Amino acid sequence: MRATPGDALPVQVDLWIVDARAPQPALDPTVLDAAERDRASRFVREDDRVLYTVAHTALRTVLAARTGIPAADLRFDREPCPCCGAPHGRPRLASSVVGSEPEFSLSHGGDLVLIGLAPAGRPIGVDVERLPRADTVRETMTTLHPAEQAELAAAPGGPSPEGFARIWTRKEAYLKALGTGLGRDPSLDYVGESSPASLPPGWTLSTLPARADHAAAFAVAAPSATYALHDAPA
Protein backbone atom coordinates (compact mmCIF):
# COMPACT_ATOMS: atom_id res chain seq x y z
CA MET A 1 0.00 0.00 0.00
CA ARG A 2 1.41 3.42 -1.00
CA ALA A 3 1.86 5.77 1.93
CA THR A 4 0.12 9.15 1.96
CA PRO A 5 0.63 12.15 4.29
CA GLY A 6 -2.52 11.18 6.21
CA ASP A 7 -0.99 7.81 7.05
CA ALA A 8 0.97 9.50 9.86
CA LEU A 9 -2.25 9.78 11.85
CA PRO A 10 -3.66 6.61 13.43
CA VAL A 11 -6.96 5.42 12.00
CA GLN A 12 -9.78 5.13 14.53
CA VAL A 13 -11.53 1.75 14.57
CA ASP A 14 -14.73 1.10 16.51
CA LEU A 15 -15.52 -2.44 17.62
CA TRP A 16 -18.50 -4.07 19.30
CA ILE A 17 -18.48 -7.47 21.03
CA VAL A 18 -21.98 -8.77 21.71
CA ASP A 19 -22.81 -11.89 23.74
CA ALA A 20 -25.70 -13.53 21.88
CA ARG A 21 -26.71 -15.45 25.01
CA ALA A 22 -27.46 -12.25 26.94
CA PRO A 23 -30.70 -10.26 26.55
CA GLN A 24 -30.34 -7.51 23.94
CA PRO A 25 -33.22 -5.09 24.59
CA ALA A 26 -31.69 -2.42 22.30
CA LEU A 27 -31.85 -4.73 19.26
CA ASP A 28 -35.02 -4.95 17.17
CA PRO A 29 -34.95 -7.95 14.79
CA THR A 30 -37.81 -6.49 12.74
CA VAL A 31 -35.19 -4.31 10.98
CA LEU A 32 -33.89 -7.38 9.12
CA ASP A 33 -34.81 -7.61 5.45
CA ALA A 34 -36.65 -10.51 3.84
CA ALA A 35 -33.47 -12.33 2.80
CA GLU A 36 -32.01 -12.11 6.31
CA ARG A 37 -35.24 -13.35 7.89
CA ASP A 38 -35.36 -16.23 5.43
CA ARG A 39 -31.75 -17.14 6.17
CA ALA A 40 -32.43 -17.07 9.92
CA SER A 41 -35.44 -19.34 9.53
CA ARG A 42 -33.34 -22.00 7.78
CA PHE A 43 -31.06 -22.72 10.74
CA VAL A 44 -31.87 -26.05 12.34
CA ARG A 45 -30.32 -25.24 15.72
CA GLU A 46 -32.00 -22.52 17.75
CA ASP A 47 -28.63 -21.28 19.04
CA ASP A 48 -27.44 -20.73 15.46
CA ARG A 49 -30.66 -18.89 14.59
CA VAL A 50 -30.30 -16.60 17.60
CA LEU A 51 -26.61 -15.94 16.87
CA TYR A 52 -27.31 -15.01 13.24
CA THR A 53 -30.28 -12.80 14.16
CA VAL A 54 -28.39 -10.95 16.89
CA ALA A 55 -25.37 -10.48 14.61
CA HIS A 56 -27.24 -8.99 11.68
CA THR A 57 -29.57 -6.90 13.83
CA ALA A 58 -26.58 -5.51 15.72
CA LEU A 59 -24.76 -4.68 12.47
CA ARG A 60 -27.76 -2.77 11.15
CA THR A 61 -28.11 -0.94 14.49
CA VAL A 62 -24.46 0.12 14.49
CA LEU A 63 -24.50 1.23 10.84
CA ALA A 64 -27.76 3.14 11.34
CA ALA A 65 -26.21 5.09 14.21
CA ARG A 66 -23.12 5.86 12.12
CA THR A 67 -24.87 6.84 8.88
CA GLY A 68 -28.16 8.30 10.11
CA ILE A 69 -30.07 5.91 7.82
CA PRO A 70 -32.84 3.88 9.53
CA ALA A 71 -31.63 0.35 10.19
CA ALA A 72 -34.43 -1.25 8.16
CA ASP A 73 -33.58 0.94 5.13
CA LEU A 74 -29.94 -0.08 4.84
CA ARG A 75 -29.09 -2.07 1.70
CA PHE A 76 -25.97 -4.13 1.13
CA ASP A 77 -24.01 -5.47 -1.80
CA ARG A 78 -20.58 -6.99 -2.39
CA GLU A 79 -17.35 -5.78 -3.93
CA PRO A 80 -15.75 -7.92 -6.66
CA CYS A 81 -13.65 -10.79 -5.32
CA PRO A 82 -9.92 -10.02 -5.81
CA CYS A 83 -9.34 -13.68 -6.69
CA CYS A 84 -11.98 -14.21 -9.39
CA GLY A 85 -13.83 -10.94 -9.93
CA ALA A 86 -17.22 -12.40 -8.95
CA PRO A 87 -19.45 -10.27 -6.67
CA HIS A 88 -18.68 -12.09 -3.43
CA GLY A 89 -15.89 -9.91 -2.04
CA ARG A 90 -16.10 -7.58 0.95
CA PRO A 91 -19.63 -6.51 1.93
CA ARG A 92 -20.45 -2.83 1.57
CA LEU A 93 -23.35 -0.45 1.88
CA ALA A 94 -25.10 0.09 -1.43
CA SER A 95 -23.81 3.33 -2.94
CA SER A 96 -27.37 4.60 -3.40
CA VAL A 97 -27.86 4.61 0.37
CA VAL A 98 -25.01 6.79 1.62
CA GLY A 99 -22.30 8.72 -0.18
CA SER A 100 -19.27 8.18 2.07
CA GLU A 101 -19.84 4.68 3.36
CA PRO A 102 -17.92 3.49 6.43
CA GLU A 103 -16.01 0.28 5.99
CA PHE A 104 -17.39 -2.53 8.12
CA SER A 105 -16.97 -6.19 8.93
CA LEU A 106 -19.08 -8.73 10.82
CA SER A 107 -18.16 -12.04 12.44
CA HIS A 108 -20.02 -14.43 14.70
CA GLY A 109 -18.66 -17.58 16.28
CA GLY A 110 -19.42 -19.59 19.38
CA ASP A 111 -21.65 -17.30 21.45
CA LEU A 112 -20.12 -13.97 20.41
CA VAL A 113 -20.68 -11.39 17.69
CA LEU A 114 -17.91 -9.00 16.62
CA ILE A 115 -18.53 -5.88 14.50
CA GLY A 116 -15.86 -3.51 13.22
CA LEU A 117 -16.22 -0.05 11.64
CA ALA A 118 -13.45 1.98 10.01
CA PRO A 119 -13.38 5.19 7.96
CA ALA A 120 -14.24 5.08 4.26
CA GLY A 121 -11.35 3.79 2.18
CA ARG A 122 -9.84 1.80 5.07
CA PRO A 123 -10.94 -1.83 4.56
CA ILE A 124 -11.42 -3.70 7.83
CA GLY A 125 -11.90 -7.34 8.74
CA VAL A 126 -12.87 -8.86 12.07
CA ASP A 127 -13.09 -12.42 13.31
CA VAL A 128 -14.27 -14.12 16.50
CA GLU A 129 -14.10 -17.85 17.11
CA ARG A 130 -14.67 -20.33 19.91
CA LEU A 131 -11.40 -22.02 20.87
CA PRO A 132 -10.89 -25.16 18.75
CA ARG A 133 -10.33 -28.71 19.93
CA ALA A 134 -6.75 -29.97 20.15
CA ASP A 135 -7.25 -32.30 17.18
CA THR A 136 -8.47 -29.37 15.06
CA VAL A 137 -5.27 -27.50 15.91
CA ARG A 138 -3.13 -30.47 14.81
CA GLU A 139 -5.06 -30.89 11.56
CA THR A 140 -5.21 -27.21 10.61
CA MET A 141 -1.93 -25.64 11.71
CA THR A 142 -0.13 -27.13 8.69
CA THR A 143 -2.13 -24.70 6.50
CA LEU A 144 -0.55 -21.69 8.21
CA HIS A 145 2.47 -19.64 7.17
CA PRO A 146 5.72 -21.49 8.08
CA ALA A 147 6.69 -18.77 10.56
CA GLU A 148 3.29 -19.07 12.24
CA GLN A 149 3.71 -22.83 12.53
CA ALA A 150 7.13 -22.29 14.11
CA GLU A 151 5.65 -19.71 16.49
CA LEU A 152 3.04 -22.19 17.70
CA ALA A 153 5.53 -25.05 17.99
CA ALA A 154 7.92 -22.91 20.05
CA ALA A 155 5.29 -22.03 22.66
CA PRO A 156 5.68 -23.67 26.09
CA GLY A 157 3.88 -26.99 25.85
CA GLY A 158 3.70 -26.77 22.07
CA PRO A 159 0.72 -25.71 19.94
CA SER A 160 -2.36 -24.91 22.03
CA PRO A 161 -5.97 -24.10 21.16
CA GLU A 162 -5.48 -20.61 22.60
CA GLY A 163 -2.34 -19.90 20.59
CA PHE A 164 -3.77 -21.30 17.38
CA ALA A 165 -7.02 -19.33 17.77
CA ARG A 166 -5.12 -16.08 18.26
CA ILE A 167 -3.31 -16.58 14.96
CA TRP A 168 -6.34 -17.97 13.13
CA THR A 169 -8.61 -15.06 14.03
CA ARG A 170 -5.92 -12.61 12.89
CA LYS A 171 -5.64 -14.60 9.66
CA GLU A 172 -9.39 -14.62 9.01
CA ALA A 173 -9.66 -10.92 9.83
CA TYR A 174 -6.88 -10.03 7.39
CA LEU A 175 -8.26 -12.19 4.57
CA LYS A 176 -11.76 -10.76 5.12
CA ALA A 177 -10.34 -7.24 4.89
CA LEU A 178 -8.64 -8.17 1.62
CA GLY A 179 -11.98 -9.48 0.37
CA THR A 180 -10.61 -12.89 -0.54
CA GLY A 181 -11.54 -14.90 2.53
CA LEU A 182 -9.98 -18.34 2.41
CA GLY A 183 -9.89 -18.12 -1.38
CA ARG A 184 -6.36 -16.86 -0.69
CA ASP A 185 -3.95 -19.53 0.58
CA PRO A 186 -3.61 -19.05 4.37
CA SER A 187 0.08 -19.98 4.15
CA LEU A 188 1.00 -16.91 2.06
CA ASP A 189 0.81 -14.18 4.70
CA TYR A 190 2.38 -13.95 8.14
CA VAL A 191 -0.04 -12.49 10.69
CA GLY A 192 1.44 -13.84 13.94
CA GLU A 193 2.41 -11.93 17.06
CA SER A 194 6.13 -12.64 17.51
CA SER A 195 7.50 -10.75 14.48
CA PRO A 196 5.68 -7.42 13.92
CA ALA A 197 8.16 -6.43 11.19
CA SER A 198 6.97 -9.40 9.10
CA LEU A 199 3.30 -8.36 9.09
CA PRO A 200 1.75 -7.21 5.78
CA PRO A 201 3.05 -3.68 5.12
CA GLY A 202 0.50 -0.91 5.46
CA TRP A 203 -1.78 -2.96 7.73
CA THR A 204 -2.55 -2.97 11.44
CA LEU A 205 -3.54 -6.28 13.04
CA SER A 206 -4.57 -6.62 16.65
CA THR A 207 -5.70 -9.42 18.93
CA LEU A 208 -8.70 -8.37 21.04
CA PRO A 209 -9.77 -9.28 24.56
CA ALA A 210 -12.66 -11.75 24.49
CA ARG A 211 -14.20 -14.37 26.73
CA ALA A 212 -11.75 -17.02 27.94
CA ASP A 213 -13.22 -19.65 25.59
CA HIS A 214 -13.10 -17.39 22.51
CA ALA A 215 -10.48 -15.50 20.49
CA ALA A 216 -10.99 -12.31 18.48
CA ALA A 217 -9.00 -9.98 16.24
CA PHE A 218 -9.24 -7.21 13.66
CA ALA A 219 -7.19 -6.09 10.67
CA VAL A 220 -7.41 -2.67 9.02
CA ALA A 221 -5.68 -1.21 5.98
CA ALA A 222 -3.71 1.45 7.85
CA PRO A 223 -0.10 1.59 9.05
CA SER A 224 -1.32 2.51 12.54
CA ALA A 225 -4.69 2.36 14.25
CA THR A 226 -6.32 2.89 17.60
CA TYR A 227 -9.53 1.20 18.60
CA ALA A 228 -12.44 1.59 20.98
CA LEU A 229 -14.14 -1.60 22.15
CA HIS A 230 -17.85 -1.29 22.96
CA ASP A 231 -19.93 -3.82 24.87
CA ALA A 232 -23.12 -3.58 22.81
CA PRO A 233 -24.78 -1.38 20.21
CA ALA A 234 -27.21 1.21 21.52
C-alpha positions as CSV (number, residue, x, y, z in Angstrom):
1,M,0.0,0.0,0.0
2,R,1.4,3.4,-1.0
3,A,1.9,5.8,1.9
4,T,0.1,9.2,2.0
5,P,0.6,12.1,4.3
6,G,-2.5,11.2,6.2
7,D,-1.0,7.8,7.0
8,A,1.0,9.5,9.9
9,L,-2.3,9.8,11.8
10,P,-3.7,6.6,13.4
11,V,-7.0,5.4,12.0
12,Q,-9.8,5.1,14.5
13,V,-11.5,1.8,14.6
14,D,-14.7,1.1,16.5
15,L,-15.5,-2.4,17.6
16,W,-18.5,-4.1,19.3
17,I,-18.5,-7.5,21.0
18,V,-22.0,-8.8,21.7
19,D,-22.8,-11.9,23.7
20,A,-25.7,-13.5,21.9
21,R,-26.7,-15.5,25.0
22,A,-27.5,-12.2,26.9
23,P,-30.7,-10.3,26.5
24,Q,-30.3,-7.5,23.9
25,P,-33.2,-5.1,24.6
26,A,-31.7,-2.4,22.3
27,L,-31.9,-4.7,19.3
28,D,-35.0,-4.9,17.2
29,P,-35.0,-8.0,14.8
30,T,-37.8,-6.5,12.7
31,V,-35.2,-4.3,11.0
32,L,-33.9,-7.4,9.1
33,D,-34.8,-7.6,5.4
34,A,-36.7,-10.5,3.8
35,A,-33.5,-12.3,2.8
36,E,-32.0,-12.1,6.3
37,R,-35.2,-13.3,7.9
38,D,-35.4,-16.2,5.4
39,R,-31.8,-17.1,6.2
40,A,-32.4,-17.1,9.9
41,S,-35.4,-19.3,9.5
42,R,-33.3,-22.0,7.8
43,F,-31.1,-22.7,10.7
44,V,-31.9,-26.1,12.3
45,R,-30.3,-25.2,15.7
46,E,-32.0,-22.5,17.7
47,D,-28.6,-21.3,19.0
48,D,-27.4,-20.7,15.5
49,R,-30.7,-18.9,14.6
50,V,-30.3,-16.6,17.6
51,L,-26.6,-15.9,16.9
52,Y,-27.3,-15.0,13.2
53,T,-30.3,-12.8,14.2
54,V,-28.4,-10.9,16.9
55,A,-25.4,-10.5,14.6
56,H,-27.2,-9.0,11.7
57,T,-29.6,-6.9,13.8
58,A,-26.6,-5.5,15.7
59,L,-24.8,-4.7,12.5
60,R,-27.8,-2.8,11.2
61,T,-28.1,-0.9,14.5
62,V,-24.5,0.1,14.5
63,L,-24.5,1.2,10.8
64,A,-27.8,3.1,11.3
65,A,-26.2,5.1,14.2
66,R,-23.1,5.9,12.1
67,T,-24.9,6.8,8.9
68,G,-28.2,8.3,10.1
69,I,-30.1,5.9,7.8
70,P,-32.8,3.9,9.5
71,A,-31.6,0.3,10.2
72,A,-34.4,-1.2,8.2
73,D,-33.6,0.9,5.1
74,L,-29.9,-0.1,4.8
75,R,-29.1,-2.1,1.7
76,F,-26.0,-4.1,1.1
77,D,-24.0,-5.5,-1.8
78,R,-20.6,-7.0,-2.4
79,E,-17.4,-5.8,-3.9
80,P,-15.8,-7.9,-6.7
81,C,-13.7,-10.8,-5.3
82,P,-9.9,-10.0,-5.8
83,C,-9.3,-13.7,-6.7
84,C,-12.0,-14.2,-9.4
85,G,-13.8,-10.9,-9.9
86,A,-17.2,-12.4,-9.0
87,P,-19.4,-10.3,-6.7
88,H,-18.7,-12.1,-3.4
89,G,-15.9,-9.9,-2.0
90,R,-16.1,-7.6,0.9
91,P,-19.6,-6.5,1.9
92,R,-20.4,-2.8,1.6
93,L,-23.4,-0.5,1.9
94,A,-25.1,0.1,-1.4
95,S,-23.8,3.3,-2.9
96,S,-27.4,4.6,-3.4
97,V,-27.9,4.6,0.4
98,V,-25.0,6.8,1.6
99,G,-22.3,8.7,-0.2
100,S,-19.3,8.2,2.1
101,E,-19.8,4.7,3.4
102,P,-17.9,3.5,6.4
103,E,-16.0,0.3,6.0
104,F,-17.4,-2.5,8.1
105,S,-17.0,-6.2,8.9
106,L,-19.1,-8.7,10.8
107,S,-18.2,-12.0,12.4
108,H,-20.0,-14.4,14.7
109,G,-18.7,-17.6,16.3
110,G,-19.4,-19.6,19.4
111,D,-21.7,-17.3,21.5
112,L,-20.1,-14.0,20.4
113,V,-20.7,-11.4,17.7
114,L,-17.9,-9.0,16.6
115,I,-18.5,-5.9,14.5
116,G,-15.9,-3.5,13.2
117,L,-16.2,-0.1,11.6
118,A,-13.4,2.0,10.0
119,P,-13.4,5.2,8.0
120,A,-14.2,5.1,4.3
121,G,-11.3,3.8,2.2
122,R,-9.8,1.8,5.1
123,P,-10.9,-1.8,4.6
124,I,-11.4,-3.7,7.8
125,G,-11.9,-7.3,8.7
126,V,-12.9,-8.9,12.1
127,D,-13.1,-12.4,13.3
128,V,-14.3,-14.1,16.5
129,E,-14.1,-17.9,17.1
130,R,-14.7,-20.3,19.9
131,L,-11.4,-22.0,20.9
132,P,-10.9,-25.2,18.8
133,R,-10.3,-28.7,19.9
134,A,-6.7,-30.0,20.1
135,D,-7.2,-32.3,17.2
136,T,-8.5,-29.4,15.1
137,V,-5.3,-27.5,15.9
138,R,-3.1,-30.5,14.8
139,E,-5.1,-30.9,11.6
140,T,-5.2,-27.2,10.6
141,M,-1.9,-25.6,11.7
142,T,-0.1,-27.1,8.7
143,T,-2.1,-24.7,6.5
144,L,-0.5,-21.7,8.2
145,H,2.5,-19.6,7.2
146,P,5.7,-21.5,8.1
147,A,6.7,-18.8,10.6
148,E,3.3,-19.1,12.2
149,Q,3.7,-22.8,12.5
150,A,7.1,-22.3,14.1
151,E,5.7,-19.7,16.5
152,L,3.0,-22.2,17.7
153,A,5.5,-25.1,18.0
154,A,7.9,-22.9,20.1
155,A,5.3,-22.0,22.7
156,P,5.7,-23.7,26.1
157,G,3.9,-27.0,25.9
158,G,3.7,-26.8,22.1
159,P,0.7,-25.7,19.9
160,S,-2.4,-24.9,22.0
161,P,-6.0,-24.1,21.2
162,E,-5.5,-20.6,22.6
163,G,-2.3,-19.9,20.6
164,F,-3.8,-21.3,17.4
165,A,-7.0,-19.3,17.8
166,R,-5.1,-16.1,18.3
167,I,-3.3,-16.6,15.0
168,W,-6.3,-18.0,13.1
169,T,-8.6,-15.1,14.0
170,R,-5.9,-12.6,12.9
171,K,-5.6,-14.6,9.7
172,E,-9.4,-14.6,9.0
173,A,-9.7,-10.9,9.8
174,Y,-6.9,-10.0,7.4
175,L,-8.3,-12.2,4.6
176,K,-11.8,-10.8,5.1
177,A,-10.3,-7.2,4.9
178,L,-8.6,-8.2,1.6
179,G,-12.0,-9.5,0.4
180,T,-10.6,-12.9,-0.5
181,G,-11.5,-14.9,2.5
182,L,-10.0,-18.3,2.4
183,G,-9.9,-18.1,-1.4
184,R,-6.4,-16.9,-0.7
185,D,-4.0,-19.5,0.6
186,P,-3.6,-19.1,4.4
187,S,0.1,-20.0,4.2
188,L,1.0,-16.9,2.1
189,D,0.8,-14.2,4.7
190,Y,2.4,-13.9,8.1
191,V,0.0,-12.5,10.7
192,G,1.4,-13.8,13.9
193,E,2.4,-11.9,17.1
194,S,6.1,-12.6,17.5
195,S,7.5,-10.7,14.5
196,P,5.7,-7.4,13.9
197,A,8.2,-6.4,11.2
198,S,7.0,-9.4,9.1
199,L,3.3,-8.4,9.1
200,P,1.8,-7.2,5.8
201,P,3.0,-3.7,5.1
202,G,0.5,-0.9,5.5
203,W,-1.8,-3.0,7.7
204,T,-2.5,-3.0,11.4
205,L,-3.5,-6.3,13.0
206,S,-4.6,-6.6,16.7
207,T,-5.7,-9.4,18.9
208,L,-8.7,-8.4,21.0
209,P,-9.8,-9.3,24.6
210,A,-12.7,-11.7,24.5
211,R,-14.2,-14.4,26.7
212,A,-11.8,-17.0,27.9
213,D,-13.2,-19.6,25.6
214,H,-13.1,-17.4,22.5
215,A,-10.5,-15.5,20.5
216,A,-11.0,-12.3,18.5
217,A,-9.0,-10.0,16.2
218,F,-9.2,-7.2,13.7
219,A,-7.2,-6.1,10.7
220,V,-7.4,-2.7,9.0
221,A,-5.7,-1.2,6.0
222,A,-3.7,1.5,7.8
223,P,-0.1,1.6,9.1
224,S,-1.3,2.5,12.5
225,A,-4.7,2.4,14.2
226,T,-6.3,2.9,17.6
227,Y,-9.5,1.2,18.6
228,A,-12.4,1.6,21.0
229,L,-14.1,-1.6,22.2
230,H,-17.8,-1.3,23.0
231,D,-19.9,-3.8,24.9
232,A,-23.1,-3.6,22.8
233,P,-24.8,-1.4,20.2
234,A,-27.2,1.2,21.5
